[in-house]
């Protein structure tokens, strides 16, 4: 009986994984065909990009993060 329950749980996990993957694929495909909506100013995008790079450098070097 426990084997049947484990098999059913495995089948449910596989089905859920496939449904989530299919949803992700369709969302990415729709985003790729959508127009590029540039509501954020160019200067603000550059500043946030630079801040992201600085944050990534700080975390990977160990200066930021867990002490």
MOWO-V62346 format. One record per helix or strand. SS is the DSSP state (@ for helix, = for strand). FROM is the first residue (numbers start at 1). TO is the last residue. If there is no record, write none. Layout:
SS/FROM/TO  SS/FROM/TO
//
This chain:
@/2/33  @/42/61
//
